[in-house]
Every structure is written in C-alpha cells, then in structure tokens.
Amino acid sequence: MKSDRAEDLPPLGRERVFQGLGVAPGIALGTAWVSDDTAPSTPEYLIEADGLEAESQRLKDAVALATKQLKKLKVKSQSLPPAAAEELGYLLDARLQMLAGSRLIRTADKLIAELRLNAEAAVRATIAEISDGFSRMGDAYLAARGEDVREVGERLIRCLMATPYVALKHLPEGCILIAPDLTPADTALLDPKLVLGFATETGGKESHTAIMARSLGVPAILGIAHLVEGLKTGDPIILDGHAGKLIVHPTPETRERYEAEGAALKRERKRLSRLRDVPAITTDGFTIGLNANIELPRDLEGAHRVGAEGVGLLRTEFLYMNRDHAPDEDEQYEFLREVVEGMEGSPVTIRTIDIGGDKLAPALRAQIGEPIEEAPNPALGVRGVRLSLAHPRLFDTQLAAILRAAVHGPVRILLPMISHIGEVHQAREALERVHKRLKRRKVNVPEKLPPLGVMIEVPGAALSADGLAAVSDFFAIGTNDLTMYTLAIDRGDERVAALYEPLHPAVLRLIQFTVEAGLRYRIPVSICGEIAGDPRFVPLLLGIGVRELSMSAPKLPSVKERIRALSLTEASRRARTIMDQADAKRIGELLDDFIANLGVHSV
C-alpha cells in the first residue's frame, strides 16, 4: 500500500499516519529506530572470454561463504525460544538447500557462461526470473516464496561484493524497528524485550518474515511505501499490527487511546486463553467442531495451545518448493508421520498437492517434464487434482506416503480443485491401486482406506454437490477460491480487490447448496476458507447448517467464544432471513445486527 512521499508529509512534530499490511497483531508504543540498510547497487559488465572460468569460481566462493554464514546463524539460533528456534531452523535449512546446486545457482552460472555476465548481475537476473515465476502462480503463499529466493540472492551478492550485512545489534530498549526490509533470520534474532515491534517497506502477509513475527509474538506491519525516508531515529511512534497503521508523533489523545487499547488487548488474550479446554457448544446445546489449518509440523504447537480438535487442512505444497527435485515417498511419509503423530490421535485432513497454473515449482517441472510456458489463464489451468491425475507417478507417490502415515493416526484425504465426478472416481481408483500395491509389498498400511473428500472451491462443484456427495466421504468448502471464481475477482489485483465480497448472495447460496447436499447424503461438511476464522461470519455459517470450521490456530479462541455466545436456533432463523436478501450490504447489516444482540457465554 502507498503512503505519501516525504516531501508531501506534514511538518515534523505533527501526527502522521502510515498505512501498510498488518501481519502480526498487537499494539506497540515506543520510539523509532530507523535502519537505512539497503541492498547494494549491483554492478553489471561483460567478462572477457578468458575470464569466464575465474568468474564462475567467484560465484562458487560466494556460495561457500554464504553457506558458512547460514550454518553459523543456525547454531546461534539454538539460543532462541523453542518455537522461534524451530521456525528459523526450517527457514535456514531451506536456504542452505537453495545454495546447494539449486536452480538459483545453476542459472546464475549459466548466465555467466553464455551471456558473459559478471556474477553479481547474473545472480540479480536470476532472482528476478525466479521471483516472477512464483508471483505468477496466482497464490499468495506461493508468491511469497519468491522473497525467500530474493533473500538468498541478496546474501550472495553481498558476499560477491564483500559488502558485509550490518546486523541489527545494540538496539535500544523500547524501540520500534523501521527498515526497508527484514529477513526472517533478522526477525527471529530480534529480542522482544528490547524491540516492541517493527515495520518495513516490503513484504506481505504470507511471507516468512510475517510468520516469524507471529511466532515471536511481535506486532508488525509490512509494505509501507516510502517509510524510511519519512521517519528518523527517536521519533515517538505507535504501531497497530492489527489495523496496519503506524502513527508518528501521536497526539496525547491518540497515545492515551492506544494505551487503553493495548491494555484491553492483554486482558482479552488472557481471557480467551481460558477457553482452551472448554467445548465449542452453543447456548442451546449444539457442538461445533473446530480444527486448525497448518503447513508444517511446527504449527502443531499452536494448534494444541488453542485446543484445536484436529487438523482440518494440512497443505502439502511447501514440500515441492525451493528445490530442484520432488520429495520421494519416504521423505513425504516422514513429514506426514510427524504431523499425524503430533496430533496424538486427533484427525488430520491432508490436502493433496495444490500447485499448477502457468508456472510449476522447479521440483515438479523436473519430475514431470512440464515445459516452461505461460498458460492463457493460470487460475483455470492444470492445477490441483488436474495436475495430480495428469501425472500418475506424482500422485501415486503422494498417496503412498499418506497411506503409510495413516497407520500412525486418523487421516482423511482431501482433493483440491475438483470440478466433476469423474475426477473423484479417478482419484479413488488411484488410491485403491496404490493401497493394493503397498499391501503386496508387505508395507504397513491400514486395512481400511482413509476417507476421501472433495474441496468445493469452484461454482461447478457447488452446483453439482449432490452428485459429488454420492461419491465422496466428506466436503471441505474453500471459500477463498469459491468467492474468487464465483465473482470473477482476483484478490491480488488491487483494481478489483474491493469487489471481493464473501457475503455476496451468489457465494452464500453456493455454500448453502453444498451444505444441504452434505446433509442429505450424511457426509461431514466443513469450511476451511478465511471466513471460518472470522467471528463475524460464524452465526451465518452455523445458521445455514455448517457444523465444522477450520482456521489458522490463533483465530480459534475468538471463534469459539462467538459460538458459545449464540443460540443455533436463533442463528438459523436469522440465516433464513439473510438468505432471502439480494444485496450484500443488507446481508452484512442483518448479520451485524444479530451479533450486536448476542450475550457473552461465560467460560
């Protein structure tokens, strides 16, 4: 998001507000500590033919130095709190892997040899190419992985130019860090006792820097344009990590208001923490299942901390990212086993790989030989289950790993991007085929196949929900994509993002149609999109028949509190009124009015 340039700002000393992306909630009041460390300017020049071998060796030497630096950082990270140490360990391992003969290194070396580029320019060009590939995938999480590549590339360039990174040391107590950018490693090594929060000019909600901030419990705002030029060290500031606002030189009235809000947030967190072991039961006695969406084993701690009943969505895409070769069956099995065992008998829903579109992860492209071509419309291309079914070896390997992991605890298999019944039949046949093959090999797998479910995320699937329910064991409604496809809106396109509206009557009717089909065929139906973790939507979702919600772990306590404060009978009555409406604004008004009249069910 853009803010005013420095020359357009009010005089220093007057209150100013910068708007960015709030990626880690919380309020911090302190003084600015401005880091003006920026990426070095990259030289570009041609190498003489007889100097190409030496230039390639320069790149190899830089890779060796960067590897040494990251290994040293990994040792240092062990002094962090356990959650942050584990998180940083995963990130550093991924970066070390990128330095070990990955596409980043191979392409840069190729540019040196073929275009006679100097090593710094070759690395810079490769960063741009790979980052652009990630951004074209049409998925916020995958697009953010381009930042990981960029960070490794910047480290290489610094090593090549002998420009040491200025670490964020000796930060004063009570400061709020202001920087052009922060790497996940920078973030992990911040001392929360000294640094109250941070704000940067770059980054997004799905970046690893954002994930690290949430892991450490440090309020953070990313993506504030022209931030560094508009502040100086020592400026009094307030950081609102929820609203994404950074307030410079706040007035006494503003400071007083935020001090009160900060104290209220602390009280609320303490109160919500008491909900961990109480059930999500409505005032009239109906129990609602609450699960967590996770990506890595490290997320299990957060799921347990808030009392999640299971994993409603385990994403498997990351296993294929930032690497040249796809994970084999054993690697996938070990990852899945860790998650299943970590849930200690609670169910885990594993979504099969959901990657595709116009660009494939290098690991997948290497395995399936997919040409690097731009699809006319990536969102409507070969992605999700379409990719899996088109490449049986890829699909069979993942199914085998899932079946082996299923002996360690209850598992469900979820198929993404389903649009017709035939895809479910093909997937079930593949599952049965892999199951028989593993049993012939005397591999330990369950006698009974895990439940096979369908993600409802395209309108065609929702409208044919009756047919899909007849061949599926459960439904999971992905409301993010369902809204996007229904309204023909890309949330990543700022020109139309404001039109993205989950309360649009067409979206709500597709959800209702799906839920009713599930009820008729007596199969479970859950919501795993963003609206599942928003307390505002809870009464409506429950009112139209949803009995299971899955969300990121931090959102679960507030959703549970909302459930315990409402009557399902009354929510159903209000939902019937809402579903008769044709205007999203009126729907929102009716929903908010219902919420305003709710009491708070005590813990």
Summary of the structure (lengths in Angstrom):
residues: 603
radius of gyration: 25.2
end to end distance: 39.7
largest distance: 81.7
contacts: 2075
relative contact order: 0.09
helix: 51%
strand: 13%
